[in-house]
């Protein structure tokens, strides 16, 4: 029988939440499926299967318009999680937003592999798909970035030509403003266990099981096997994703400083220690290979 770990949180962050629904905007390749898996399991184990309204776990491909209608027809304390929600789903009473960020270096490599696999599935070959370096350069630090997720979002302006001309620095600033204005909590993929406990507490989930890595991109090379030139290129082109991630690390640390999870969190971290493939410790310029723990989150 799988061991369960109690989620007992002491913080004002988790007060007066009996009738809220938690909307988790899943940023692509940032661990949102693995997070949704463990939160959904916790709700089901607590006898609240109806409160796990996860787009990821619905049969077939439910159109987002139908998923939006499903969310808006519900009341009470429940989880809604999908990609492309921020901006698409309008504000509403008793609706709180959360999201999760991931270190840009492994995330960009993961998006590259993800897009390459889609290309191969569509064309039956990798012919015509760019090398990693060309893929990164062609992005201009915007395509598949984290700053575009919240800086533009998925509302009525998502396809605006003017919006898409915004430079990454402006998208970074808009993302910070959006988080400060609308998000009740954020998660960090490299602090996955703490993030799980935080989101579980928001949902009133009493206990969780150890999380299991998403293996869909398991063939991705660890980032310490990239060349120094490749790492430097990703850092340079996606500078504002790195800036956003560093800012989010500070925001997350401040958030966690106001929460006491007791000894269960450390026990949970120990139980999950072998699940993360590239748990990078920071984004500063001297982040050499020796700073990385190969411990896969894709």
C-alpha positions in Angstrom: 0.0 0.0 0.0 1.4 3.4 -1.0 2.3 5.6 2.0 0.3 8.8 2.4 1.7 12.0 3.8 -0.5 14.4 5.8 -0.9 18.0 4.5 -1.3 20.1 7.6 -0.7 23.7 6.8 -0.6 26.6 9.2 -0.9 29.9 7.3 -3.4 32.7 6.7 -3.0 31.8 3.0 -5.3 28.8 3.6 -8.1 30.5 5.5 -11.7 31.2 4.2 -11.4 28.8 1.2 -14.4 26.6 1.7 -16.2 27.8 -1.4 -13.3 28.7 -3.8 -12.2 26.9 -6.9 -8.6 26.8 -7.7 -7.7 27.4 -11.3 -4.2 26.0 -12.2 -2.9 27.6 -15.4 -0.5 24.9 -16.7 2.6 26.3 -18.4 3.7 23.8 -21.0 6.6 21.5 -20.0 6.7 22.8 -16.4 5.4 19.8 -14.6 1.7 20.6 -14.6 0.6 17.1 -15.6 2.6 15.5 -12.8 1.2 18.1 -10.4 -2.4 17.5 -11.6 -1.9 13.7 -11.2 -1.0 13.9 -7.5 -3.7 16.6 -6.7 -6.3 14.6 -8.5 -5.3 11.4 -6.6 -5.5 13.3 -3.3 -9.0 14.5 -4.1 -10.2 11.0 -5.1 -8.7 9.5 -2.0 -10.6 12.1 0.1 -13.9 11.1 -1.5 -14.0 14.2 -3.6 -13.5 12.8 -7.1 -16.1 15.3 -8.4 -13.8 18.1 -7.4 -11.0 17.1 -9.7 -12.0 18.9 -12.9 -8.8 18.2 -14.8 -8.8 18.8 -18.5 -5.7 16.6 -18.7 -7.7 13.6 -17.4 -10.8 13.9 -19.5 -11.4 11.3 -22.3 -10.8 12.6 -25.8 -9.9 16.2 -26.4 -12.6 18.4 -24.8 -12.7 21.8 -26.6 -11.6 24.6 -24.3 -15.0 26.4 -24.8 -16.8 23.3 -23.4 -14.3 23.0 -20.6 -14.8 26.7 -19.7 -18.6 26.1 -19.6 -18.0 23.1 -17.3 -16.0 25.2 -14.9 -18.5 28.0 -14.9 -21.3 25.7 -14.2 -19.7 24.4 -11.0 -19.6 25.7 -7.5 -17.8 24.8 -4.3 -14.1 24.0 -3.7 -12.6 22.2 -6.7 -9.6 22.1 -8.9 -9.6 23.2 -12.6 -6.4 22.6 -14.5 -5.5 22.9 -18.1 -3.1 24.7 -20.5 -4.2 28.0 -22.1 -6.5 29.1 -19.3 -5.0 32.5 -18.2 -6.9 35.2 -20.1 -9.2 32.6 -21.6 -11.1 32.1 -18.3 -12.5 35.4 -17.1 -12.3 36.5 -13.4 -15.1 35.3 -11.2 -16.1 35.5 -7.5 -14.4 32.8 -5.4 -12.0 31.9 -8.2 -8.3 31.9 -7.4 -5.4 31.4 -9.8 -2.2 29.4 -9.4 0.6 28.4 -11.8 4.0 26.8 -11.7 7.3 27.8 -13.2 10.3 25.8 -14.2 14.0 26.5 -14.8 14.2 27.8 -18.4 17.1 25.6 -19.4 15.6 22.1 -19.2 12.2 23.5 -20.0 13.3 24.9 -23.4 15.0 21.6 -24.2 11.8 19.8 -23.3 9.7 22.1 -25.5 12.1 21.4 -28.3 11.7 17.6 -28.0 8.0 18.0 -27.6 7.7 20.1 -30.8 10.1 17.7 -32.7 7.9 14.7 -31.7 4.8 16.5 -33.0 6.6 17.3 -36.2 7.6 13.6 -36.6 4.1 12.5 -35.9 2.7 14.9 -38.5 5.4 14.3 -41.2 6.5 10.8 -40.4 10.1 12.1 -40.3 12.3 14.6 -38.5 13.3 16.1 -41.9 12.8 19.8 -42.0 12.8 20.3 -38.2 15.5 22.7 -37.0 18.5 21.9 -34.8 18.2 23.0 -31.2 20.4 26.1 -31.8 18.3 27.2 -34.7 15.0 26.5 -32.8 16.2 28.7 -30.0 17.4 31.6 -32.2 14.2 31.5 -34.2 12.1 31.9 -31.0 13.5 35.4 -30.3 13.0 34.6 -26.7 9.2 34.8 -27.1 7.9 31.6 -28.8 7.3 28.9 -26.2 8.5 31.2 -23.4 7.1 31.5 -20.0 6.8 35.3 -20.3 4.4 34.9 -23.1 2.1 32.8 -21.0 1.2 35.6 -18.6 2.4 38.6 -20.6 0.0 38.0 -23.4 -2.1 35.1 -22.1 -5.0 33.4 -24.0 -7.7 36.0 -24.1 -9.1 38.0 -27.0 -5.7 39.6 -27.7 -3.7 36.4 -27.9 -3.4 36.6 -31.8 -3.0 40.4 -31.9 -0.2 41.3 -34.2 0.7 44.3 -32.0 0.7 42.2 -28.9 3.0 39.7 -30.4 5.5 42.4 -31.3 6.0 43.2 -27.6 9.6 42.5 -26.7 10.4 39.9 -24.1 11.4 42.5 -21.5 7.9 44.0 -21.7 6.3 40.6 -21.5 8.4 39.9 -18.4 7.0 43.1 -16.8 3.5 42.3 -17.7 3.9 38.7 -16.3 5.1 40.1 -13.0 2.2 42.5 -12.8 -0.2 39.7 -13.6 1.1 37.4 -10.9 1.1 40.1 -8.3 -2.4 41.2 -9.3 -4.2 37.9 -9.9 -2.3 34.8 -8.5 -2.9 33.6 -5.0 0.1 31.2 -5.1 2.8 29.9 -7.4 4.7 26.7 -7.6 8.3 26.0 -8.7 9.0 22.7 -10.5 12.4 22.4 -8.8 10.6 22.8 -5.4 8.0 20.3 -6.5 7.2 18.8 -3.1 6.7 22.2 -1.5 4.5 23.2 -4.4 2.4 20.1 -4.1 1.8 20.7 -0.4 0.9 24.3 -1.1 -1.6 23.6 -3.8 -3.0 20.6 -1.9 -3.6 22.9 1.1 -5.4 25.4 -1.1 -7.7 22.6 -2.1 -8.2 21.2 1.4 -6.6 17.9 0.4 -5.8 16.1 3.7 -3.0 13.8 2.4 -0.9 13.1 -0.8 1.1 10.1 -2.1 4.6 10.4 -3.6 4.5 12.0 -7.0 5.7 10.2 -10.1 7.6 11.8 -12.9 6.0 12.5 -16.3 7.9 10.1 -18.7 6.6 11.4 -22.0 9.9 13.1 -22.7 12.1 10.6 -21.0 14.5 10.5 -23.9 15.5 14.1 -23.4 19.1 14.4 -22.5 20.0 15.8 -19.1 21.0 19.4 -19.5 24.6 18.7 -18.3 25.1 16.8 -21.6 24.4 20.0 -23.6 27.5 21.9 -24.9 28.5 25.1 -23.1 27.6 27.0 -26.3 24.1 25.5 -26.3 23.6 26.4 -22.7 24.9 29.9 -23.2 22.7 30.4 -26.3 19.5 29.4 -24.4 20.5 31.7 -21.6 21.1 34.7 -23.9 18.0 34.3 -26.1 15.6 33.5 -23.3 17.1 36.1 -20.9 13.7 37.3 -19.8 12.5 33.8 -19.0 15.5 33.5 -16.8 14.7 36.8 -15.2 11.1 35.8 -14.6 12.2 32.5 -13.1 14.6 34.2 -10.7 11.9 36.6 -9.7 9.5 33.7 -9.2 12.1 32.0 -7.0 12.1 35.0 -4.7 8.3 35.2 -4.7 8.0 31.5 -3.9 10.5 31.8 -1.0 8.5 34.6 0.5 5.3 32.6 0.0 6.8 29.5 1.7 8.2 31.6 4.6 4.6 32.3 5.6 3.6 28.6 5.7 4.4 25.9 8.3 3.9 22.4 7.0 5.5 20.6 9.9 7.8 17.5 9.6 5.5 15.8 7.0 7.0 17.9 4.2 10.6 16.8 4.9 9.5 13.2 5.0 7.6 13.7 1.7 10.7 15.3 0.1 12.8 12.2 1.1 10.2 9.9 -0.4 10.2 11.7 -3.7 14.0 12.4 -3.9 14.6 10.1 -6.9 11.9 11.5 -9.2 13.5 14.6 -10.5 16.0 14.4 -13.4 17.4 18.0 -13.6 16.7 19.8 -10.3 18.7 22.9 -11.1 19.7 25.0 -8.1 19.7 28.5 -9.7 20.1 30.5 -12.9 23.1 32.7 -12.2 25.8 32.9 -14.8 28.2 30.6 -12.9 25.7 27.7 -13.0 28.1 25.1 -14.2 27.4 21.4 -14.6 28.6 20.8 -11.0 25.6 22.9 -9.7 23.1 20.5 -11.1 21.5 17.5 -9.4 20.6 14.7 -11.8 18.0 13.2 -9.6 12.6 13.4 -15.0 10.4 16.2 -14.8 9.2 17.0 -18.3 
